[in-house]
Amino acid sequence: MKLGLTPTPCYKNLVLVGGGHAHVHVLKMWGMQPLPGVQLTLITRDLSTPYSGMLPGFIAGHYSEDDCHIDLTRLANFAGARLVHSEACGLDISQRHVLCRDDRPPLPYDILSLDIGSSPSTSLLDDPLDASTMGITPVKPIDGLSARWNVLLERVRQWPAEGPPLRLLVVGGGAAGVELALAMQFRLGQEMDGGGERVKVSLLTKGTTVLPSHPAKAQEIFIRIFKERGIDLHTQAEAASVKEDPSSPSSQPSSTPAPFARLNVLHTKDGRSFPYHECVWCTEGQAAPWLMKTGLTLDEKGFLAVNRHLQSVSDPYVFAAGDVSSMLEHPRPKAGVFAVRAGPPLLRNLKNALRGATLATYTPQDLPSMDPSTSLSSPPFSLSALSSFFTPSHPPNPSEPGSPPGEAATSVHSHTMRCGGCGSKVGASILSRVLSRIKQSHSCNEDILLGMGDDAAVFRPPPPPLLQIQTLDFFRIFFPRFDPYVFGQIAANHALSDCHAMNARPRTALAQAVVPLAASEKLTEGLLLQLLAGAVQVLNAAGCTLVGGHTSEGTELSLGFAITGEAHPSQLLYKKGILPISSHLKNDEEETEESEDRKRRRLDGMTWMNPGRSLSLASSPSTSFAPVPTFSLLLTKALGTGTIMAAAGQGQGNAKWEAGAVASMLQSNAKAADILWREGGAIAATDVTGFGVLGHLTEMIRGDNGMVGEDNLLTTAGTGQEGGVRARLILSSLPALPGAEDCLAKGITSSLAPANQHHARHLLRNVPTVAHSNTSCVRQHSKYPLLFDPQTAGGLLACVPVDKVGITLHALQAAGYEAACVIGKVWNDEKTDVHIELVID
């Protein structure tokens, strides 16, 4: 009988660096036939990758930006690949590590594949730095060109009719330069008043003709097309430098919009000069500079030298395809058509290398003759070939023939029984190595006497009158492909938010980590290192020291923290500070007397208090229960992380939506809490997390400590006072993350959302009767489901005096909380029990 955990453990780590065309095919086919026991990881700078063959069509206006981009988050989800949103900047081939530009630890690999492309070389300029400051945009990376192109189109639409012609310069006479010159002239001619006559396009090439690697017939045809369309072709024009034209301001009308308020000039080595407003650089590609430091064998131009197996000629554990590679036995131009065809043989050899099997031989296709009918002069390309390229055509089949060889196979099959109890702990040697590599900050641990390494942490208690704060949070990773480093950051930020919400300073943290079973210590160590390194980076920034914890095996990657903090009693922000009587703390005798004093002053109608804060409620003692809104409800972050991450996990998300949600979850609430206290005079606050904004609001206005339920709905229970607190939420004011409403409209909700809605319904007043003037029902409003959406590392919900709202919002938005806004009001009402009103606007 098998006992305990029985997942298939991972024994190898296959890492793909870059989301190029060949890797797109690898991911698609891996999702259809994965290799058991292998963890697939994709490291990519961009979450969506462009299909280069469609770029001219995008420029010409035939395709939208989304049409010609492949969403790598969805593709990685299908492939079961862990996605690391970062840019590689080096390799340590002796340790088999990938180095990334962010502050994360190196990522280990057993087999590595590179498909990071190339970028146009500006080395032919005397000063290459001019390229980034003088209106020059390289064609690669394509996302940079597409972003610049959108800006250019907006400027062109504002180009004054009396202004000079727009001068566009394309440098590079290959296929990319030729097609882009034609596409840009076509599109800009449509956008500008006066048509093509207002656009002057010139193409420069250092060669004697265009398309040097194509047949002479194709060259003749395109030279003729250039003449017919009025595109100036300048051959043997090798760029030397770019300068600003000093005479341009006086030669152009002052109404000419930026970035065309001046001309720049490109000078060639033979002395010619070409003025331009915008320049696109399409010259021969250059390799990533960091390849020079890897110790791998490169060709004479700096590209990775590979053999007929797409394997590095100097390192059998490294493979490459696409522009980054150079096949010494079969050299080919840098073109997407070769990268696409390299996908299938690359996948075969990556799997063979993991199995220890013989590698297959690959010979790239010859360059076909150029058929002018396939150029931009023909109708738009068909999307059918591209869509079938990365969309699964049949269900995944995990039972691909072949299994891990030799020792690895034995390791996989020997892990059929895993123990519980302390037998499930991660090995001491792994843990020791991980902790030794974490960049722990020691600037905040003056009071810590014993930290990691002993049975328990020992630290001095805060000196009087400071109070000690404790909180705990723990949850599992969003979905298997999610980056463990970023997950560690989010888990720590989420745990710290409880301290921030109370305006407390976090001091120490204990971690609880669960890592999935792996047959290789190297895989377990690498995963745990990424997880804790991300968390410690956030803890360090918050002045919080990790002093210990516990790690164990499990079925899913999970992480949580117990946070200990401190705060002055007069500066605490209570969740229930909104209530007429703030009797939430178990106080000593002095504090009790102070609370009684606050109670007396409130009953006299002078103040509505939370400890340490005295705020005027009414102009006269006779108005102790004002029937008008008294405090504004402020929310510091947009809502929607629950539904967006649920959609991402189901493969129905969007790379931009997911990136926005992750950025929100990574934003600390520390500055927001300080602003709410110091600038806003907040009387109550809480962080919006799993119970959603409505669930956490109900916690704020209830007198008991329970969640919203069927019974005991009076906030004033046990206070000796009649009446309660009323709140009004404005649906149209709820800030939503990009994509949140789209996901909710599709019926995609987090698994906790239905429970949130069920519990909250008891306090919802006038739903569904409160309606907008157009008679649409509140329940049908697109933002209604946001009330119940569980948030991870959500923003702060605070009660702020109305006269402090303006200065508070200004300070929050200046501090980076761009979505901060007022979402409703709260007030005290002696005639009603607790309830929440929903209105549309």
C-alpha positions in Angstrom: 0.0 0.0 0.0 1.3 3.5 -0.9 1.2 6.0 2.0 1.5 9.7 2.0 2.2 12.0 -0.9 2.5 10.2 -4.3 3.1 12.9 -7.0 5.5 12.2 -9.8 8.7 14.0 -8.6 10.8 16.1 -10.9 14.3 14.9 -11.6 15.5 17.3 -14.3 15.1 21.1 -15.0 14.8 22.2 -18.6 15.1 26.0 -18.9 14.1 27.9 -22.0 15.5 31.5 -22.2 13.5 33.7 -24.6 10.1 33.5 -26.2 11.3 33.3 -29.8 9.6 31.4 -32.6 11.4 28.1 -32.0 10.5 28.1 -28.3 6.9 28.8 -29.1 6.8 25.5 -30.9 8.7 23.8 -28.1 6.1 25.0 -25.5 3.1 24.0 -27.7 4.4 20.5 -28.4 5.6 20.0 -24.8 2.0 20.8 -23.6 0.8 18.0 -25.9 3.4 15.5 -24.9 5.3 16.4 -21.8 8.3 14.4 -20.6 7.4 13.0 -17.1 9.6 14.1 -14.3 10.9 17.2 -16.0 10.3 20.7 -14.7 10.0 23.1 -17.7 10.8 26.8 -17.1 10.5 29.7 -19.5 12.5 32.9 -18.7 11.3 35.7 -20.8 11.6 39.5 -20.8 8.2 39.9 -22.5 4.9 38.2 -21.6 3.8 38.4 -25.2 6.0 37.7 -28.2 5.5 39.1 -31.7 5.4 37.0 -34.8 7.9 38.9 -36.9 6.4 37.8 -40.2 3.3 39.9 -39.4 5.1 43.1 -38.4 4.8 44.7 -41.9 1.1 43.9 -41.9 0.8 45.5 -38.4 2.6 48.6 -39.6 0.4 48.8 -42.7 -2.7 48.6 -40.6 -3.8 45.1 -41.7 -3.4 43.6 -38.2 -3.9 44.9 -34.7 -1.1 44.6 -32.1 -2.9 41.7 -30.5 -3.3 39.9 -33.8 0.4 39.6 -34.3 1.5 38.7 -30.7 1.5 35.3 -29.0 0.5 35.4 -25.3 3.3 33.5 -23.6 1.4 33.3 -20.3 -1.4 31.2 -21.8 1.1 29.2 -23.8 3.2 28.5 -20.7 0.1 27.6 -18.8 -0.8 25.0 -21.5 2.7 23.6 -21.5 2.8 23.3 -17.7 5.9 25.5 -17.7 6.9 27.8 -14.9 7.1 31.3 -16.3 9.8 33.7 -15.0 9.2 37.3 -16.1 12.7 38.5 -16.2 15.6 39.2 -18.6 18.6 36.9 -18.7 21.9 38.7 -18.6 24.5 35.9 -18.3 25.3 32.2 -17.7 27.4 30.4 -15.2 28.1 27.3 -17.2 30.3 25.7 -14.6 27.3 25.7 -12.1 24.7 25.5 -14.8 23.0 28.7 -13.7 21.1 31.4 -15.6 21.7 35.0 -14.4 18.9 37.5 -14.5 18.8 41.3 -14.4 16.6 41.5 -11.4 17.8 40.8 -7.9 16.8 37.2 -7.9 19.3 34.3 -7.3 20.6 32.5 -10.3 18.2 29.9 -11.8 19.6 26.4 -12.1 19.2 24.2 -15.2 20.1 20.7 -16.3 19.5 21.4 -20.0 19.3 25.0 -21.3 18.0 26.3 -24.6 18.5 29.9 -25.9 16.1 31.7 -28.3 16.6 35.4 -27.5 16.9 36.7 -31.0 19.1 39.6 -32.0 18.9 43.4 -32.3 20.0 45.7 -35.2 23.6 46.8 -34.8 24.4 50.5 -34.5 28.1 49.8 -34.2 28.6 51.4 -37.6 27.9 54.8 -36.1 30.8 56.7 -34.7 28.8 57.2 -31.5 26.2 54.4 -31.1 24.7 56.2 -28.1 23.2 58.8 -30.5 20.8 56.1 -31.7 18.8 56.3 -28.4 18.6 60.0 -28.3 18.1 61.2 -31.9 14.8 59.7 -32.9 16.2 56.3 -34.1 14.1 53.2 -33.3 15.6 49.7 -33.9 13.3 47.2 -35.6 14.1 44.8 -32.7 13.0 44.3 -30.1 9.7 44.4 -32.0 7.7 45.5 -28.9 9.8 48.7 -28.8 9.1 49.4 -32.5 5.4 48.8 -32.1 5.1 51.1 -29.1 7.1 53.8 -30.9 4.9 53.3 -34.0 1.7 53.9 -32.0 3.2 57.2 -30.7 4.2 58.2 -34.3 0.7 57.6 -35.6 -0.8 59.9 -32.9 1.7 62.6 -33.8 1.0 62.2 -37.5 -2.7 62.7 -36.9 -2.0 66.1 -35.4 0.4 67.1 -38.1 -0.6 70.6 -39.3 -1.7 71.0 -42.9 0.7 73.9 -43.4 3.6 71.9 -41.9 6.5 70.4 -43.9 6.4 66.9 -45.3 7.1 64.2 -42.8 10.6 62.7 -43.5 11.0 59.0 -42.6 14.3 57.3 -42.9 14.8 53.5 -43.1 18.3 52.2 -42.6 18.9 48.7 -44.0 18.3 47.2 -47.4 17.3 43.7 -46.4 13.9 42.2 -46.5 12.8 43.9 -43.2 13.9 47.3 -44.4 12.2 47.0 -47.8 8.9 45.8 -46.4 8.8 48.3 -43.6 9.5 51.2 -45.9 6.6 50.2 -48.1 4.3 49.6 -45.1 5.1 52.8 -43.4 4.6 54.9 -46.5 1.3 53.3 -47.1 0.0 53.7 -43.6 1.2 57.3 -43.0 -0.1 58.3 -46.4 -3.5 57.2 -45.2 -3.3 58.9 -41.9 -2.0 62.3 -43.0 -4.0 65.0 -44.8 -2.7 65.2 -48.3 -1.9 61.5 -48.5 1.4 60.1 -49.7 2.6 63.5 -51.0 3.0 64.6 -47.3 5.3 61.6 -46.5 8.8 61.4 -47.8 10.4 58.0 -47.3 14.0 57.2 -48.0 15.8 53.9 -47.6 19.6 53.7 -47.1 21.7 50.6 -47.6 25.4 50.2 -47.5 25.2 47.7 -50.4 24.9 48.3 -54.1 21.2 47.2 -54.1 18.3 46.1 -51.9 17.7 42.5 -50.9 21.3 41.3 -51.4 20.5 37.7 -50.5 17.6 37.4 -52.9 17.6 36.7 -56.7 18.4 39.6 -59.0 14.8 39.5 -60.4 13.3 40.2 -57.0 15.8 43.1 -56.6 14.7 44.6 -59.9 11.0 44.3 -59.1 11.4 46.1 -55.8 13.6 48.8 -57.1 10.8 49.5 -59.7 8.1 49.5 -57.0 10.2 52.0 -55.0 10.3 54.3 -58.0 6.5 54.0 -58.6 5.7 54.8 -55.0 8.2 57.7 -54.7 10.5 56.0 -52.1 14.0 57.3 -52.5 16.7 54.5 -52.6 20.2 55.4 -51.7 22.8 52.7 -52.1 26.4 52.5 -50.8 25.2 54.8 -48.0 26.9 53.6 -44.9 25.8 55.5 -41.8 28.5 57.3 -39.8 26.7 59.7 -37.3 23.5 61.4 -36.5 23.2 65.1 -35.4 20.5 67.6 -34.8 19.9 69.9 -37.7 20.6 73.4 -36.2 18.6 75.1 -38.9 15.4 73.1 -38.3 13.6 75.2 -35.7 13.5 78.3 -38.0 12.5 76.2 -41.0 9.4 74.6 -39.4 6.2 76.2 -38.0 6.1 76.5 -34.3 2.8 74.5 -34.3 4.6 71.4 -35.4 4.0 68.9 -32.6 6.8 66.9 -30.8 8.7 64.8 -31.6 8.9 66.5 -34.9 9.7 70.0 -33.7 13.2 69.6 -35.2 14.9 67.6 -37.8 17.8 65.3 -37.2 20.4 64.5 -39.8 22.1 61.2 -40.6 25.6 61.6 -42.1 27.1 58.8 -44.2 30.8 57.9 -44.5 31.0 59.3 -48.0 29.8 62.7 -46.9 26.1 62.7 -47.8 23.5 64.0 -45.4 19.9 62.8 -44.9 17.5 64.9 -42.7 14.7 63.0 -41.0 12.0 63.3 -38.4 11.9 59.6 -37.6 14.4 56.8 -38.4 13.9 53.0 -38.2 17.0 50.9 -38.0 16.9 47.6 -39.9 20.5 46.7 -40.3 22.2 43.3 -39.7 21.5 42.0 -36.3 24.0 41.8 -33.4 24.1 39.3 -30.7 23.4 40.0 -27.0 26.7 41.4 -25.5 26.5 39.1 -22.4 27.1 36.1 -24.6 30.8 37.2 -24.8 31.2 36.5 -21.0 29.6 33.0 -20.9 32.7 31.1 -22.0 30.7 29.4 -24.8 32.1 29.2 -28.3 30.8 32.0 -30.5 31.1 32.7 -34.2 33.1 35.7 -35.5 30.0 38.0 -35.0 29.3 37.0 -31.4 26.5 34.5 -32.0 26.4 31.2 -30.2 28.0 28.5 -32.4 25.9 25.3 -32.6 26.3 22.0 -34.4 23.9 20.1 -36.6 22.0 19.1 -33.4 21.4 22.8 -32.5 23.7 22.1 -29.6 26.5 24.3 -28.4 29.8 23.2 -29.9 31.5 23.7 -26.6 28.9 22.7 -24.0 26.6 19.7 -24.4 24.1 21.0 -21.9 23.3 24.2 -23.9 21.2 24.4 -27.1 20.1 27.4 -29.2 17.9 28.3 -32.2 16.8 31.4 -34.0 18.8 34.5 -34.5 21.0 34.0 -31.4 22.5 30.9 -32.9 24.9 30.3 -35.8 25.0 26.9 -37.3 28.6 26.5 -38.4 27.9 23.6 -40.8 24.9 25.2 -42.5 25.0 29.0 -42.2 21.8 30.9 -42.9 20.6 34.5 -42.7 18.9 35.8 -39.5 15.3 35.4 -40.4 12.2 34.2 -38.7 11.5 31.5 -41.3 14.5 29.6 -40.1 13.6 29.9 -36.4 10.1 28.5 -37.0 11.5 25.5 -38.9 14.1 24.9 -36.1 11.3 24.4 -33.5 10.6 20.6 -34.1 14.2 19.4 -34.2 15.0 21.6 -31.2 12.2 19.9 -29.2 13.4 16.4 -30.3 16.9 17.0 -29.2 16.0 18.7 -25.9 14.0 15.6 -25.0 16.7 13.3 -26.2 19.3 15.1 -24.1 17.1 14.8 -21.0 16.7 11.1 -21.7 20.4 10.5 -22.5 19.4 9.4 -26.0 21.1 10.0 -29.3 20.6 13.4 -30.8 18.9 13.9 -34.2 20.6 15.7 -37.1 19.0 18.8 -38.5 19.7 20.6 -41.8 17.9 23.9 -42.2 16.0 24.6 -45.4 17.5 26.6 -48.2 16.2 30.2 -48.7 13.4 30.1 -51.3 13.4 32.3 -54.3 11.6 35.6 -53.6 8.1 35.7 -55.1 7.0 39.3 -55.4 3.4 38.2 -55.0 4.1 37.4 -51.3 5.3 40.9 -50.5 3.4 43.8 -49.0 2.0 44.7 -52.4 -0.4 41.7 -52.0 -3.4 41.4 -49.7 -2.9 40.8 -46.0 -1.5 37.5 -44.8 -3.7 34.6 -43.6 -3.8 34.0 -39.9 -4.7 30.4 -40.2 -1.1 29.2 -40.4 -0.1 31.1 -37.3 -3.1 30.1 -35.2 -2.6 26.5 -36.0 1.1 26.9 -35.2 0.5 27.5 -31.4 -3.0 26.3 -30.8 -3.3 22.7 -29.6 -5.0 20.6 -32.3 -5.7 17.6 -30.0 -5.8 16.9 -26.2 -2.5 16.6 -24.3 -1.0 13.2 -24.2 1.3 12.8 -21.2 2.2 9.2 -22.1 5.0 9.9 -24.6 7.1 6.9 -25.2 10.3 6.9 -23.2 11.1 7.5 -19.6 13.9 9.0 -17.5 17.0 6.8 -18.0 19.1 4.9 -15.5 19.5 6.5 -12.1 16.9 9.1 -12.8 14.2 6.5 -13.5 15.1 4.7 -10.3 14.8 8.0 -8.4 11.4 8.7 -9.8 10.0 5.3 -9.0 11.5 5.2 -5.5 9.5 8.2 -4.3 6.1 6.4 -4.3 5.9 6.7 -0.5 6.5 9.9 1.4 6.4 10.2 5.2 4.4 12.7 7.2 5.2 14.3 10.5 8.8 15.5 10.8 9.7 13.0 8.1 8.2 15.5 5.6 10.7 18.2 6.4 13.1 19.5 3.8 16.7 18.1 4.3 19.0 20.1 6.6 21.8 20.4 4.0 19.4 21.9 1.5 18.0 24.4 4.0 21.5 25.3 5.2 22.7 26.1 1.7 19.6 28.1 0.9 19.8 30.2 4.1 23.5 30.9 3.5 22.7 32.4 0.1 19.8 34.7 1.1 20.6 38.4 1.2 19.3 39.0 4.7 19.4 42.6 5.9 20.8 43.1 9.4 20.0 46.8 9.8 16.8 46.2 11.6 17.7 43.5 14.1 19.3 45.4 17.0 16.8 43.8 19.4 17.1 40.3 18.1 19.3 38.2 20.4 18.9 34.8 18.7 17.6 34.3 15.2 17.9 31.5 12.7 19.9 28.5 13.9 18.4 28.0 17.4 15.1 26.3 18.5 13.3 29.6 18.7 14.0 33.3 18.0 14.7 35.5 21.0 14.3 39.2 20.9 13.6 42.1 23.3 10.0 43.2 23.6 9.3 46.8 22.6 9.8 49.4 25.3 6.7 50.9 26.9 4.4 52.3 25.9 4.8 50.5 22.6 2.5 47.6 22.0 3.4 44.3 20.3 1.4 43.3 17.2 1.2 39.7 15.8 -0.4 38.5 12.5 -0.3 35.4 10.3 -1.0 34.7 6.6 -0.4 31.6 4.5 -1.6 30.5 1.1 -0.5 28.3 -1.9 0.9 29.5 -5.2 -1.7 30.8 -7.7 -1.0 28.1 -10.3 2.0 25.8 -11.1 3.6 28.0 -13.7 3.8 31.1 -11.5 7.3 32.4 -10.8 8.3 31.3 -7.3 10.5 34.3 -6.7 7.6 36.7 -7.4 5.3 34.4 -5.4 7.6 34.8 -2.4 7.5 38.6 -2.8 3.7 38.7 -3.0 3.3 36.3 0.0 5.6 38.5 2.2 3.9 41.7 1.0 0.5 40.1 1.8 1.6 39.1 5.3 3.0 42.5 6.0 -0.2 44.3 5.0 -1.9 43.5 8.3 0.8 45.4 10.2 0.6 48.3 7.7 -3.2 48.4 8.0 -2.8 49.0 11.8 -0.1 51.6 11.2 2.3 49.3 13.0 6.0 48.7 12.2 6.9 45.1 11.4 10.0 43.8 13.2 10.4 40.0 12.7 9.0 37.2 10.6 8.7 33.4 10.8 8.2 31.6 7.6 6.2 28.4 6.8 7.1 27.0 3.4 5.9 24.0 1.6 7.8 22.8 -1.5 6.6 20.1 -4.0 8.3 16.8 -4.0 11.4 16.5 -6.2 13.7 13.6 -6.9 16.7 16.0 -7.1 18.1 18.0 -4.2 19.2 20.5 -6.8 15.6 21.2 -7.9 14.4 21.5 -4.3 17.2 23.8 -3.4 16.7 26.0 -6.4 13.0 26.3 -5.8 13.3 27.1 -2.1 16.0 29.6 -2.8 13.9 31.5 -5.3 10.9 31.4 -3.0 12.7 32.7 0.1 14.9 35.1 -1.7 11.9 36.9 -3.1 10.2 37.0 0.3 13.3 38.3 2.1 13.8 41.1 -0.5 10.3 42.4 0.5 10.9 41.8 4.2 14.2 43.7 4.1 12.5 46.7 2.4 10.0 46.8 5.2 12.6 46.7 7.9 11.5 43.2 9.0 14.0 40.4 9.8 13.4 36.8 9.0 14.3 35.0 12.2 13.3 31.4 11.5 10.6 29.1 10.1 9.7 25.6 9.0 9.9 23.9 5.6 8.2 20.7 4.5 7.2 18.7 1.5 3.7 18.9 0.0 1.8 18.7 -3.2 1.8 22.5 -4.0 4.2 25.3 -3.4 2.9 27.3 -0.4 4.3 30.1 1.7 3.2 32.1 4.8 4.6 34.3 7.5 3.9 35.1 11.1 4.8 38.7 11.5 5.6 40.4 14.8 5.4 44.2 14.9 5.1 47.2 17.3 3.1 50.4 17.4 2.3 53.2 19.8 -1.2 52.9 21.3 -2.1 56.4 20.3 -1.2 55.8 16.6 -2.9 52.4 16.0 -5.5 52.2 13.2 -8.2 49.8 14.2 -10.4 47.9 11.8 -13.3 48.8 14.1 -12.3 52.4 14.8 -15.3 53.4 12.8 -17.7 52.2 15.6 -19.2 54.7 18.1 -17.3 53.0 20.9 -13.8 51.7 20.4 -13.5 49.1 23.0 -11.7 46.5 21.0 -8.5 46.2 22.9 -8.0 44.5 26.3 -6.5 47.5 28.0 -4.8 48.0 31.4 -6.4 50.3 34.0 -5.0 53.5 32.5 -6.2 52.6 29.0 -9.6 51.7 30.3 -10.0 55.1 32.0 -8.9 56.7 28.7 -11.5 54.7 26.8 -14.2 55.8 29.3 -13.2 59.4 28.7 -13.5 59.0 25.0 -16.9 57.3 25.5 -18.1 60.3 27.6 -17.0 62.8 25.0 -18.6 60.9 22.2 -21.9 60.6 24.0 -21.7 64.4 24.6 -21.7 64.7 20.8 -18.3 66.2 20.7 -16.2 63.5 19.1 -16.4 60.2 17.3 -13.2 58.5 18.4 -10.7 55.8 17.8 -7.8 55.6 20.3 -5.4 58.5 20.1 -7.5 60.5 17.5 -10.0 63.2 18.3 -12.1 64.4 15.3 -15.0 66.7 15.3 -18.3 65.1 14.4 -20.7 67.9 14.7 -20.8 71.6 15.3 -23.1 71.3 18.2 -23.4 68.9 21.2 -27.1 68.4 20.2 -26.2 66.5 17.0 -24.6 63.4 18.4 -26.0 61.3 15.6 -25.7 63.3 12.4 -28.0 61.9 9.7 -25.5 62.9 7.0 -22.3 61.2 5.7 -19.5 61.9 8.1 -16.5 60.1 6.8 -15.4 59.1 3.3 -14.4 55.6 2.4 -11.0 55.6 0.6 -9.6 52.6 -1.2 -5.9 52.7 -2.2 -5.6 50.0 -4.8 -7.8 48.7 -7.7 -9.8 45.5 -7.3 -9.7 42.4 -9.4 -6.7 40.3 -8.5 -8.9 37.3 -7.7 -10.7 37.1 -11.0 -7.6 37.9 -13.1 -5.5 35.3 -11.5 -8.3 32.8 -11.7 -8.6 33.5 -15.5 -4.8 33.2 -15.8 -4.8 29.8 -14.1 -7.6 28.6 -16.4 -5.7 29.7 -19.5 -8.3 32.4 -20.3 -6.3 35.4 -19.2 -4.3 38.0 -20.9 -0.6 38.7 -20.4 -1.2 42.5 -19.9 -4.0 41.8 -17.3 -1.8 39.4 -15.4 1.1 41.8 -15.4 -1.1 44.5 -14.0 -2.4 42.3 -11.3 1.1 41.2 -10.3 2.3 44.8 -10.1 -0.6 45.7 -7.8 0.1 42.7 -5.5 3.8 43.7 -5.3 3.0 47.3 -4.2 3.5 47.7 -0.5 0.8 49.3 1.7 3.4 50.9 4.0 3.4 54.3 2.5 -0.3 54.3 2.1 -0.9 53.6 5.8 1.5 56.5 6.8 -0.3 58.9 4.5 -3.8 57.8 5.7 -2.7 58.5 9.3 -0.6 61.6 8.9 -2.4 63.4 6.1 -5.8 61.9 6.2 -6.5 61.7 9.9 -8.0 58.2 9.3 -10.1 56.8 12.2 -10.2 53.2 10.9 -8.5 51.0 8.3 -8.1 47.5 7.1 -6.4 45.7 4.2 -8.7 44.3 1.6 -7.8 40.6 1.1 -9.7 37.3 0.9 -13.1 38.4 1.9 -13.3 41.1 -0.7 -14.0 44.8 -0.2 -17.5 44.3 0.9 -16.6 41.5 3.4 -13.9 43.6 5.0 -16.2 46.7 5.1 -18.7 44.6 7.1 -16.0 43.6 9.5 -15.3 47.3 10.1 -18.9 48.3 10.9 -19.9 45.3 13.0 -19.5 45.3 16.8 -18.7 41.6 17.1 -15.5 39.9 16.0 -17.2 37.4 13.6 -17.6 37.5 9.9 -20.9 38.4 8.3 -23.4 35.6 9.1 -27.0 34.9 9.7 -27.3 36.1 13.3 -26.2 38.9 15.6 -26.2 41.7 13.0 -26.2 44.7 15.4 -22.9 46.6 15.6 -24.0 48.1 18.9 -24.6 44.8 20.7 -23.2 45.1 24.2 -22.5 48.8 24.1 -25.7 50.0 25.7 -26.4 52.3 22.7 -29.2 52.1 20.2 -28.6 52.5 16.5 -25.7 51.6 14.3 -23.4 52.5 11.5 -24.5 52.9 7.9 -22.4 52.7 4.8 -23.0 53.6 1.2 -20.8 52.1 -1.5 -20.8 53.7 -5.0 -20.4 50.9 -7.6 -19.3 53.1 -10.4 -16.4 54.5 -8.2 -14.9 51.1 -7.5 -11.4 51.0 -9.2 -10.9 47.9 -11.3 -7.6 46.5 -12.6 -7.4 46.2 -16.4 -9.2 43.1 -17.4 -11.1 42.5 -14.2 -14.5 43.4 -15.5 -13.8 41.4 -18.7 -13.0 38.3 -16.7 -16.1 38.7 -14.4 -18.3 39.2 -17.5 -17.2 35.8 -18.7 -18.2 34.3 -15.3 -14.7 33.7 -14.2 -14.5 34.1 -10.4 -12.1 33.1 -7.7 -13.2 30.0 -5.8 -13.8 32.1 -2.6 -16.1 34.6 -4.4 -19.4 32.7 -4.0 -18.8 32.2 -0.3 -18.1 36.0 0.0 -21.3 36.8 -1.8 -23.3 34.4 0.3 -22.1 35.8 3.6 -22.4 39.5 2.6 -26.0 39.3 1.4 -27.4 39.7 4.9 -26.1 43.2 5.3 -26.9 44.4 1.8 -29.8 46.9 1.9 -32.0 47.7 -1.1 -30.4 45.2 -3.4 -31.7 44.7 -6.1 -34.1 47.7 -5.7 -31.5 50.5 -5.7 -31.2 51.5 -9.4 -29.6 54.1 -11.6 -31.8 56.6 -13.3 -31.8 54.3 -16.4 -33.5 51.7 -14.2 -30.7 49.2 -14.6 -30.4 46.9 -11.6 -27.5 47.1 -9.1 -26.9 43.4 -9.5 -26.5 43.7 -13.2 -23.8 46.4 -12.9 -20.5 45.3 -14.3 -18.7 46.1 -11.1 -21.1 44.4 -8.7 -19.1 41.2 -8.6 -16.0 43.2 -7.7 -17.5 43.6 -4.2 -16.9 39.9 -3.5 -13.7 39.4 -5.4 -10.9 38.0 -3.1 -7.8 40.2 -3.2 -4.3 39.0 -2.6 -2.1 41.8 -1.2 -5.0 44.2 -1.8 -5.1 47.9 -0.9 -6.2 49.6 2.3 -9.8 50.6 3.0 -9.9 53.6 5.3 -12.4 56.0 6.9 -11.2 59.6 6.4 -12.9 62.9 7.4 -14.5 64.5 4.3 -12.5 67.6 4.7 -9.2 65.6 4.5 -10.1 63.6 1.3 -8.5 66.0 -1.2 -5.1 66.3 0.4 -5.1 62.6 1.2 -5.8 61.5 -2.4 -3.2 63.8 -3.7 -0.6 62.4 -1.4 -1.6 58.8 -2.2 -1.5 59.3 -5.9 1.9 61.2 -5.7 3.2 58.2 -3.7 2.3 55.8 -6.6 -1.2 54.7 -5.5 -2.7 55.8 -8.8 -6.0 54.0 -8.4 -6.7 55.5 -4.9 -10.2 57.0 -4.8 -13.3 57.5 -2.7 -15.7 54.6 -3.0 -18.4 55.6 -0.6 -19.4 57.2 2.8 -20.1 56.0 6.3 -22.2 57.7 9.0 -23.8 57.0 12.4 -27.6 56.5 12.6 -29.5 56.1 15.8 -32.6 54.8 14.1 -31.3 51.8 12.1 -29.3 48.7 12.6 -26.1 48.1 10.6 -26.6 48.0 6.9 -24.8 48.8 3.6 -26.4 50.6 0.8 -25.3 50.0 -2.8 -25.8 52.8 -5.4 -24.5 53.0 -8.9 -23.3 56.6 -8.8 
